[in-house]
Amino acid sequence: MRQKYFPELLFLMETMHCRNNLVDIQVWLGYDHVYTVDPEGTCGGLALFWKKSSDITFNFVDKNLLDFLVLFGGCSFFVSCVYGNPNVSKRGAVWERVTRIGIQRKQAWAMLRGFNEILNNSEKIGGPLRSDKSFEDFNGMLRECEMKDLISTGNSYSWSGWRRNQWIQCKLDRCFGNKASTNLFPSSSQTFIEKRGSYHRPILLSLKSFHEHYRGSFRFDSRMLNNDENCLLAKFLKSRYFDEGTFESAQISDRPSYGWRIILFGKELLDEGLTPMIGNGKKNSGMAIYVARRWL
């Protein structure tokens, strides 16, 4: 995980380890801070790792919930890392606690990870159908908190396993955001990653938005796409910035002119299919949160 992903925040559930062991993991992974909730016996346990580039202030902590404020790159937003109680009879208390927090919260807010619950029967494959009433508490909590599923990639059936000789798949893990969070991070998404030593898939939450906007007009000249190599401007730019390559492979190079920076900005928009990205076209920035269960 560390070689491929090194997100700003890493949230683990069901660690089944005390703080001393998790501090060793923190050092090994290269994180600057860690907050832990010890397991009860051999069950449960939470851990949040983060880099020094993020400032974390905890609002509420218990064995099923870490709720905190994040300050990162000039932005502030709330995150709730939820661990739905494995005991169905006690799960409603977790939803009630989250609802109490959400009723008063209008700022940007992301809610994520292992809810151990689904929205309806369409979110499970295999096993007996459940009554519609059994979904009401979870749906009610999300409705009161004004939460919506984030755009996702990968297999969203995050859990799979055998129950009573039946192979079952469910969407037990995911990331939600309220309207304020989607306004702050309009290009946010969640990625379901292949399982690693667990019945649950890890999730990578990417929070992306515009931090800077180009002010002014920009007109892209299609002749830059090698359609007219005799164009004087095309000849000049080629000799200066991509003498041995093509416009598609051109880089910003050393001491670029303002005009070349603007051209590359337009090129990046075309490459991305006019998809909004963070920043001013020169460098992408953003926050990634990696969440996993029984990873240790």
N, C-alpha and C positions, 0 to 999 in steps of 0.2 A: 504493500500500500504506500509506504513512505517514498519509494522510488518513483511511482507514477503520480501520486497525489500528495500534495502538501498544503492542505487548505488552511485558511486562517483559524477556523475552529474545527475541532474534532470532538464529537459526542459519542460516548460509548454507553451501552446499557448492558445489564446482566453481566457486569464485570466479574462478580464473584471473587473479588480481590480487595484487600484492605488498602489504605492509602499508601503505605510504604512501598508496596509493589507497584502501584500506579505511578508514584513519583519516579521510580526507576524507568518505567515505560516512557514517561515524559522526557526524561533526559535522553533516552535512546532515540526517540523520535525527533528531538530537537525543538520541542515547544518550550516557551518561556514560563508558562503558568499552567496549573492544573487545579481543578476543584473536584472533590470527590464526595460521594455519599456511600458509606460503607454498606455492604450487603447485610441482610439479616440471616445469620447462619451461612448457608451455602447458596442462598437465593438472592437475586437482585443485585443492586450496586450500580451507581451511576458515576460517570467521570466526564468532565469537560476540560479539554486542552485548548489553549489559545496562544497566539503569538503576541509579542509586545506591541505590534502595530495596531492591536485592538484593545480598547479599554472596556472592561466588563464590570457592571454593577449589578449584583444579585438583588432581586426584589422578594422572591419567595423560593424556598428550597424544602423539599421533603423527599421521601423515597421514590415518589412517582413523578416529580416535577421539578425542573430547574427553570425558573423564569428570571430573565435578566435583560438589562439595557446594554446595547452595544454602541460604542462610539468608534467609528472607523472611517478614515478618509474624509472627515468633515461631515459625515452623515451619522444620524442617530436613529436607532430603531430597536424594537423589542423582539426577543426570541424566547419561545417557550419550548423546551425539550421535554416531551411527554413520554412517560412509560406507563401505558395502560395496565392496571392491575391484572395479573393473570387470573385472579379469582373474580369471576363474573359478578358475584354478589357485592364486591367491593369496588367495582369499576365505576359505578355511578358517583361515588364520592370524589373521584378524580375529575369527572366531567363537571361536577358542581363547583369544585375549587377553580377550575379553569374558567368557568362561566362567570364567577364572581370577579375574577381579574378582568375578563373581557368586557363586561358591561360598562366599565368606566374608562376603557382604553380606546382612544380614537387615533393614536399615533400609528405609524407603520409597525406592523407586527407579523412575524412569521411563526408558525406552529409546526412542529415536525416530530417525526420518528415513529416509535412503536406504540401505536394506539391499541393494538390487540383487538381491534374492532373494525367492522366494515359498515358501509352505508346501506347496503341492501343485498339481496340474494344474488344479484348479477355480479357481485365482486368476489364470488367464490365459485370454484369448480370442484365438483364432487361432494359427497356427503349429503345429509338430509337438509331440506329447506328449513329456514327459520321463520318464525312468525314476524309480520311487519312491526308488531309492537316492540319486539326485542331490539329494534334499531332506533327507537324514538329518542332515547336519552343522548346517544352520540350525535345524531342529526340535530337535536335541539341545541346542544352545546355549540356546534359549528354555526348554526343559524344565529344564535344570540351573539356570538363573537364575530359574525359577518365574515366567515372564512370561506375561501374558495380553493379548490385544487389548483396547484401550479401545473403549467405545461410540463409534460414528462417525455422522456425517451427511455428505451429499454423495456424489460418485462416488468410491468407494474404488479404482477402477482408476486408479491415480495416474500411470501412464506409458502412453503410446501412441506408436506410430511404425511405419514401414515396415521390414520385414526380409525380404529375398529376395522382394520383390514381394508380400508379405503384410502386411496391416494387423493389428497385434498390440496388445493391451491387457493390462497386468499390474499386480498390486498390489505394486509394488516399494518403496513408501514408506508408513510407518505409525508409530503410537505404541503402545508396550506399557507395562504397569505390573505390578509384583509385588503380592502380597497386602497387604503393609504400606502400599503407596502407595494402594491402593483403600480401605483402612481410614482413612487420613489424608485422602484426597480422594474421598469416595464419589460425588460428582456430577461426576467428571472426564469429559471427552469430547474427541474429535478431530474437526475439521471439515476436509473436503477442499475446497479453494477452486479456482476456475476458473484455468486455466493462464495464465501471464503471461510470454511470451517464452521458454518452455521446454517440453520434452516432458513434464516432470514437474509435477504439481499441488503448490502450496504447501499446508502443513498448519498449522492453528491448534490447538494443544493448550491446553485450558482445564482448570486444576486447581482444583476447587471442593470446599469442605467446610464443615461447621459449625465456627465458631470460638467462638460463644456460643450458649447454649441458654436459652430462656425457662424459668424455674423458677417453678412455680405452676400453677394450673388456669386454663383458658380455656374459656368457653362462648360460642359465637357465636349471637346472636339473629337469626333469619331475618327478623324485622320490620325490620332495618336495610336490607334489600334492597327497600325501597319497597312491601312487601306490605301494610303497615299504617301509612299516613302519619299516622293519628290518634293513634298511640302517643305519649305525652308525651315519652319519651326520644328518639324519632325526631325530633319537632319541635324539641327543644332542640339536638340535634346538628346538624340541618340548618341552623338559624339561626346556629349558632356556626361550623361548619366547611365547609358546602357550600350556602350560601343560594341561590346562582344555578346550581347544578348538581345532579348526582345522586350517590348514595353511591358508585357505581362509579367516578366521576371524582374523588372526594374526595382531597385531599392532606393532609399532616400539618399544614400552616399554622404560624403563629407561636404560640409559647407553648402548645403542646397539653397537655391534661391527660394524666395517666398512663393513665386509662381509654381515652381516644381513641387513644393509642399502641398499646394492646393490641388495640383493635378493628381498627386498620389492619393490625396484624401478622396477625390472622386473615384479613382481606380479601386480603392478599398471598398467603397460603397457598391461598385459594380461587382466586385469579386464576391461580396457577401449577399448579392441579390437585393441590395438596398435594405438590409436588415439592420436595425439600430444596434449600435455597439457603444461601449463606454469610451469616453474620452474625446480627443480632438483628431483622431485619425492617425496619430503617431504611435500611441501606446495604449493598450487595453489595460484596464484596472478593474478590480471588483473584489467581491468577497465570495469565498467558497466555504461551505460547511459540509463536512463529511460525517455521516452518522452510521454507526454499525452496532451490532449486537453480538455478544459472545465472540468478540474478535480476539481476545487475549488467550 
